[in-house]
Amino acid sequence: MNDFSASDMPPAPERAFASDNAAGAHPAVVQAVVDANEGHALAYGADRWTEEAQARFRDLFGPTSEAYLVWNGTGANVMALATMAHPAECVVCSEWAHIAVDEAGAPERALGAKLLTLPAPTAKLVPAQLQALAHLQGVQHHAQPGVVSITQSTELGTLYTADEVAALCDQAHRMGMLVHLDGARIANATAALGGSVAALRSFTVDAGVDVVSFGGTKAGLLGGEAVVFLNPSLALRAKYVRKMVNQLPSKMRFVAAQFNALLHDELWIRLAQQSNATATALYEATRILPGVQFDHAPEVNSLFPTLPAAAIEPLRDWCFFWDWDVARCQVRWMTAWDTTLPDVERFAAGVRHLLADVARA
């Protein structure tokens, strides 16, 4: 038990800072689902909403791309990798990769492929790390490096520049490897790197990425993701693999309708800009407080402050967030598409109040 209470804290913000997964769906997305809920439509994507969604993804990624709608992020990653990795190959990723840390072994079990994790202090891989694996190639005793999976934005809230992605893709392709981009927060990355479709293409299509897991749930959907094949040759068996890994929505019109709303008029980018901007505002409001330390400013919508140990639990009781590195007393604060500046101001006021309480003790 600690000696501090949140009973005299300022009013808690309306929205917590736990995760963008905790946010609701954007009203336009909800309305799109309601509008699609009329009459009958053929199942498994044979409907006008899915046709429209696929056209919208072609507008983003080019006319030869192919998008397949799925239920969730883990499923999107499993489906993507299952179309890319051959038997006896491994998937190379960072030690922080969601596929390695937070998916309960799903990629390994579903694929039967080893995940080869590499050290990455900023959660970003570099071409030299791929080159260092060349000695494994052609040796029958080793899983062959077949796919490199990167995350944009990363699990530590860092960003690959378009040039960095291109360099990784060049190195991977020279080694006969394919490149998967886990874009659970691809909207936030796009917003941070220019806020346009051109910015999106710069670190995906133009950089040489083969397959993208395109995140929708964290961007404002009720639930839905997409696997987008930028290399169409990899999509030859995609529809069968999607079914095999339990990611084929029967009433696909409802997933498609959500994406149609999110991708209309670049709503997905504008919501991510809001999310990123409020993270920056939270950083500016709290970095000056005694006891709060940041390793770096946020690049997207996640912050990783270290706090006095005595402050963490009462602050969390007042407004929930997750631990990150318990040994360092580091936590994660994350904004979402619906986070407002008043939310930020209230949360920062609570942090300030509690830290002053701790300092007086």
C-alpha positions as CSV (number, residue, x, y, z in Angstrom):
1,M,0.0,0.0,0.0
2,N,1.2,3.5,-0.7
3,D,0.4,6.5,1.4
4,F,-1.1,8.6,-1.4
5,S,-4.7,9.0,-2.4
6,A,-6.3,10.3,-5.6
7,S,-9.3,11.4,-3.6
8,D,-8.4,15.1,-3.8
9,M,-7.1,14.9,-7.4
10,P,-8.5,17.2,-10.1
11,P,-11.3,15.7,-12.2
12,A,-10.0,12.8,-14.3
13,P,-10.0,13.3,-18.1
14,E,-12.9,11.9,-20.0
15,R,-10.6,9.6,-21.9
16,A,-7.8,7.5,-20.4
17,F,-4.3,7.3,-21.8
18,A,-4.0,3.5,-21.8
19,S,-4.1,2.7,-25.5
20,D,-5.6,3.7,-28.8
21,N,-7.2,0.3,-28.6
22,A,-9.3,1.6,-25.8
23,A,-10.9,4.4,-27.9
24,G,-14.3,4.0,-29.4
25,A,-15.1,4.0,-33.1
26,H,-15.4,7.3,-35.0
27,P,-19.1,8.3,-35.5
28,A,-18.7,8.2,-39.3
29,V,-17.5,4.6,-39.0
30,V,-20.4,3.6,-36.8
31,Q,-22.9,5.4,-39.1
32,A,-21.4,3.5,-42.1
33,V,-22.1,0.2,-40.4
34,V,-25.7,1.3,-39.6
35,D,-26.1,2.3,-43.3
36,A,-24.8,-1.0,-44.5
37,N,-27.2,-2.9,-42.2
38,E,-30.1,-2.9,-44.6
39,G,-31.4,-5.9,-46.6
40,H,-29.3,-8.8,-47.7
41,A,-25.9,-8.9,-49.4
42,L,-23.9,-11.8,-50.6
43,A,-21.4,-13.1,-48.0
44,Y,-17.6,-13.3,-48.1
45,G,-16.9,-10.1,-49.9
46,A,-19.3,-10.5,-52.9
47,D,-20.9,-7.1,-52.1
48,R,-20.6,-3.5,-53.2
49,W,-19.1,-2.3,-49.9
50,T,-16.1,-4.6,-50.3
51,E,-15.7,-3.7,-53.9
52,E,-15.6,-0.1,-52.9
53,A,-13.1,-0.7,-50.1
54,Q,-10.8,-2.6,-52.5
55,A,-10.9,0.3,-54.9
56,R,-10.1,2.7,-52.1
57,F,-7.0,0.7,-51.2
58,R,-5.9,0.7,-54.9
59,D,-6.2,4.5,-54.7
60,L,-3.8,4.4,-51.8
61,F,-1.3,1.8,-53.0
62,G,-1.6,1.7,-56.7
63,P,-3.7,-0.2,-59.3
64,T,-1.8,-3.5,-59.1
65,S,-2.1,-3.8,-55.3
66,E,-4.6,-6.2,-53.8
67,A,-6.3,-5.7,-50.4
68,Y,-7.9,-8.5,-48.3
69,L,-10.0,-7.5,-45.3
70,V,-9.6,-9.4,-42.1
71,W,-10.8,-9.2,-38.5
72,N,-7.8,-8.2,-36.4
73,G,-4.1,-7.3,-36.3
74,T,-2.7,-10.6,-35.2
75,G,-4.7,-12.3,-37.9
76,A,-3.5,-9.8,-40.5
77,N,0.1,-10.5,-39.6
78,V,-0.4,-14.2,-39.6
79,M,-2.1,-14.2,-43.0
80,A,0.5,-11.9,-44.5
81,L,3.4,-14.0,-43.3
82,A,1.7,-17.2,-44.3
83,T,1.7,-16.1,-47.9
84,M,5.3,-15.0,-47.7
85,A,7.3,-17.6,-45.8
86,H,8.2,-20.9,-47.3
87,P,8.9,-24.1,-45.4
88,A,12.2,-24.1,-43.5
89,E,12.4,-20.3,-43.6
90,C,12.5,-17.9,-40.7
91,V,11.0,-14.5,-40.3
92,V,13.5,-11.8,-39.2
93,C,12.2,-9.1,-36.9
94,S,13.2,-6.9,-34.0
95,E,13.2,-8.0,-30.4
96,W,10.3,-5.6,-29.8
97,A,8.2,-6.8,-32.7
98,H,4.5,-7.4,-31.9
99,I,4.6,-10.7,-33.8
100,A,7.3,-11.9,-31.4
101,V,6.2,-10.3,-28.1
102,D,2.5,-9.8,-28.1
103,E,0.8,-12.4,-30.3
104,A,1.1,-15.5,-28.1
105,G,3.2,-17.4,-30.6
106,A,0.5,-17.2,-33.2
107,P,2.8,-16.6,-36.2
108,E,5.1,-19.5,-35.2
109,R,2.3,-21.9,-34.5
110,A,0.3,-21.0,-37.6
111,L,3.3,-20.7,-40.0
112,G,5.5,-23.3,-38.5
113,A,8.3,-20.8,-39.1
114,K,10.9,-19.6,-36.7
115,L,10.9,-16.0,-35.6
116,L,14.5,-14.8,-35.6
117,T,14.6,-11.7,-33.3
118,L,17.4,-9.2,-33.5
119,P,18.5,-6.6,-31.0
120,A,17.1,-3.1,-31.7
121,P,17.4,-0.4,-29.0
122,T,15.0,1.8,-30.9
123,A,12.9,-1.1,-32.2
124,K,14.2,-0.4,-35.8
125,L,16.3,-2.9,-37.8
126,V,19.2,-1.7,-40.0
127,P,20.5,-3.3,-43.3
128,A,23.7,-4.4,-41.7
129,Q,21.7,-6.8,-39.4
130,L,20.3,-8.5,-42.4
131,Q,23.7,-8.7,-44.1
132,A,25.0,-10.4,-41.0
133,L,22.6,-13.3,-41.6
134,A,24.1,-14.1,-45.0
135,H,26.2,-16.9,-43.5
136,L,23.0,-18.8,-42.8
137,Q,21.9,-18.9,-46.4
138,G,22.4,-22.2,-48.2
139,V,23.3,-24.1,-45.0
140,Q,20.8,-26.9,-44.6
141,H,21.1,-27.0,-40.8
142,H,19.7,-23.4,-40.4
143,A,16.2,-21.9,-41.0
144,Q,16.7,-19.8,-44.1
145,P,16.1,-16.0,-43.7
146,G,13.1,-15.6,-46.0
147,V,11.1,-12.6,-44.7
148,V,11.9,-9.5,-42.7
149,S,9.1,-8.0,-40.8
150,I,9.3,-4.4,-39.6
151,T,6.7,-2.3,-37.7
152,Q,5.7,1.3,-38.7
153,S,5.4,3.1,-36.4
154,T,7.3,0.8,-34.1
155,E,6.4,-0.7,-30.7
156,L,8.6,2.0,-29.1
157,G,6.8,4.8,-31.0
158,T,9.8,5.4,-33.3
159,L,9.6,5.9,-37.1
160,Y,11.4,4.5,-40.0
161,T,12.1,7.1,-42.6
162,A,11.2,6.3,-46.2
163,D,15.0,6.0,-46.9
164,E,15.5,3.6,-44.0
165,V,12.7,1.4,-45.2
166,A,14.1,1.5,-48.8
167,A,17.6,0.5,-47.6
168,L,16.2,-2.4,-45.7
169,C,14.1,-3.5,-48.7
170,D,17.1,-3.2,-51.0
171,Q,19.2,-5.4,-48.7
172,A,16.5,-7.9,-48.2
173,H,15.7,-8.3,-51.8
174,R,19.4,-8.6,-52.7
175,M,19.4,-11.6,-50.3
176,G,16.3,-13.1,-51.8
177,M,14.1,-12.1,-48.9
178,L,10.7,-10.5,-48.8
179,V,9.6,-7.5,-46.7
180,H,6.5,-7.3,-44.5
181,L,5.4,-4.1,-42.9
182,D,3.2,-4.4,-39.8
183,G,1.2,-1.2,-40.0
184,A,-1.0,-1.5,-36.9
185,R,-0.4,2.3,-36.5
186,I,0.3,3.1,-40.1
187,A,-2.0,6.0,-39.9
188,N,0.1,7.6,-37.2
189,A,3.2,7.0,-39.2
190,T,1.7,8.5,-42.3
191,A,0.5,11.6,-40.4
192,A,4.0,12.1,-38.9
193,L,5.9,11.6,-42.1
194,G,4.0,14.1,-44.2
195,G,0.3,13.5,-43.8
196,S,-0.6,12.5,-47.3
197,V,-1.0,9.5,-49.6
198,A,2.3,10.4,-51.1
199,A,3.9,10.0,-47.7
200,L,2.3,6.6,-47.2
201,R,3.6,5.5,-50.6
202,S,7.1,6.8,-49.9
203,F,7.7,4.2,-47.1
204,T,5.6,1.4,-48.6
205,V,5.2,1.1,-52.4
206,D,8.1,3.4,-53.4
207,A,10.4,1.9,-50.8
208,G,9.9,-1.7,-52.0
209,V,7.7,-3.3,-49.3
210,D,6.0,-6.4,-50.5
211,V,3.1,-6.8,-48.1
212,V,1.5,-4.4,-45.6
213,S,-0.7,-5.2,-42.6
214,F,-2.9,-2.0,-42.6
215,G,-4.3,-1.2,-39.2
216,G,-7.8,0.1,-38.9
217,T,-8.9,-0.7,-35.3
218,K,-6.4,1.7,-33.7
219,A,-7.2,4.3,-36.3
220,G,-10.9,4.6,-35.5
221,L,-12.7,1.4,-36.6
222,L,-15.0,-0.8,-34.5
223,G,-12.7,-3.6,-35.6
224,G,-11.0,-4.5,-38.9
225,E,-7.7,-4.6,-40.6
226,A,-6.5,-5.3,-44.2
227,V,-3.6,-7.2,-45.7
228,V,-2.4,-5.3,-48.8
229,F,-0.2,-7.1,-51.3
230,L,2.0,-4.6,-53.0
231,N,3.7,-7.5,-54.8
232,P,0.7,-9.0,-56.5
233,S,2.5,-12.3,-57.2
234,L,2.3,-13.0,-53.5
235,A,-1.5,-12.8,-53.5
236,L,-2.0,-15.8,-55.7
237,R,-3.1,-18.0,-52.8
238,A,-4.2,-15.2,-50.4
239,K,-7.9,-15.9,-50.5
240,Y,-7.3,-19.5,-49.4
241,V,-4.8,-18.6,-46.7
242,R,-7.2,-16.0,-45.3
243,K,-9.8,-18.7,-44.9
244,M,-7.3,-21.2,-43.5
245,V,-6.1,-18.8,-40.7
246,N,-9.7,-17.9,-39.7
247,Q,-9.7,-14.4,-41.0
248,L,-12.5,-14.5,-43.6
249,P,-15.4,-12.4,-42.4
250,S,-18.7,-13.8,-43.7
251,K,-20.6,-10.5,-43.5
252,M,-17.6,-8.7,-44.9
253,R,-19.7,-5.7,-45.9
254,F,-19.6,-4.4,-42.3
255,V,-15.8,-4.5,-42.2
256,A,-15.7,-2.9,-45.6
257,A,-18.2,-0.2,-44.7
258,Q,-15.9,0.9,-41.8
259,F,-12.9,1.2,-44.1
260,N,-14.9,3.1,-46.7
261,A,-15.8,5.7,-44.0
262,L,-12.3,5.8,-42.6
263,L,-10.5,6.2,-46.0
264,H,-13.0,8.7,-47.3
265,D,-11.6,12.2,-47.6
266,E,-8.4,11.1,-45.7
267,L,-10.3,10.9,-42.4
268,W,-7.7,8.3,-41.3
269,I,-4.9,10.7,-41.7
270,R,-6.7,13.6,-40.0
271,L,-7.6,11.4,-37.0
272,A,-4.0,10.3,-36.7
273,Q,-2.8,13.9,-36.8
274,Q,-5.1,14.6,-33.9
275,S,-3.7,11.6,-32.0
276,N,-0.1,12.6,-32.7
277,A,-0.7,16.2,-31.8
278,T,-2.2,15.5,-28.4
279,A,0.7,13.2,-27.6
280,T,3.1,16.1,-28.3
281,A,0.9,18.4,-26.2
282,L,1.0,15.9,-23.3
283,Y,4.8,15.7,-23.6
284,E,5.2,19.4,-23.5
285,A,2.8,19.7,-20.5
286,T,4.6,17.0,-18.4
287,R,8.3,17.0,-19.4
288,I,8.9,20.1,-17.2
289,L,7.4,18.5,-14.1
290,P,9.9,17.4,-11.4
291,G,10.1,13.6,-11.4
292,V,9.0,13.1,-15.0
293,Q,11.7,12.0,-17.4
294,F,11.5,11.1,-21.1
295,D,14.2,9.4,-23.2
296,H,13.0,11.4,-26.2
297,A,10.0,13.4,-27.5
298,P,7.2,11.4,-29.1
299,E,7.3,10.8,-32.8
300,V,3.7,9.5,-33.0
301,N,1.1,8.9,-30.3
302,S,2.9,7.1,-27.6
303,L,5.0,8.4,-24.7
304,F,7.3,6.4,-22.3
305,P,8.0,8.5,-19.2
306,T,9.7,7.3,-16.1
307,L,8.0,8.4,-12.9
308,P,8.7,8.2,-9.1
309,A,7.7,4.7,-8.0
310,A,5.3,6.1,-5.3
311,A,3.3,8.0,-7.9
312,I,2.6,5.3,-10.4
313,E,-0.2,3.4,-8.6
314,P,-2.2,6.3,-7.4
315,L,-1.9,8.0,-10.7
316,R,-3.0,4.8,-12.5
317,D,-6.0,4.5,-10.1
318,W,-7.1,8.0,-11.0
319,C,-6.6,7.5,-14.8
320,F,-5.5,4.1,-16.1
321,F,-2.4,3.5,-18.1
322,W,0.0,0.5,-18.6
323,D,3.4,-0.2,-17.1
324,W,6.3,-0.5,-19.6
325,D,9.6,-1.2,-18.0
326,V,8.8,-2.0,-14.4
327,A,12.4,-2.1,-13.3
328,R,12.9,1.5,-14.5
329,C,9.5,2.7,-13.3
330,Q,8.7,3.4,-16.9
331,V,5.1,3.6,-18.1
332,R,3.4,4.1,-21.4
333,W,0.9,6.9,-22.0
334,M,-0.9,6.7,-25.4
335,T,-3.3,9.1,-27.1
336,A,-6.0,8.2,-29.5
337,W,-8.0,9.7,-32.4
338,D,-10.5,11.1,-29.9
339,T,-8.1,12.5,-27.3
340,T,-8.7,16.2,-26.8
341,L,-6.5,19.0,-25.4
342,P,-8.8,19.3,-22.4
343,D,-8.1,15.6,-21.7
344,V,-4.4,16.4,-21.9
345,E,-4.7,19.4,-19.6
346,R,-6.6,17.4,-17.0
347,F,-4.2,14.5,-17.1
348,A,-1.2,16.8,-16.8
349,A,-2.9,18.6,-13.9
350,G,-3.3,15.3,-12.1
351,V,0.3,14.3,-12.7
352,R,1.4,17.7,-11.4
353,H,-0.8,17.5,-8.3
354,L,0.2,13.9,-7.4
355,L,3.9,14.5,-7.9
356,A,3.8,17.5,-5.6
357,D,2.0,15.3,-3.1
358,V,4.8,12.7,-3.4
359,A,7.5,15.4,-3.1
360,R,6.0,16.7,0.1
361,A,5.9,13.3,1.7
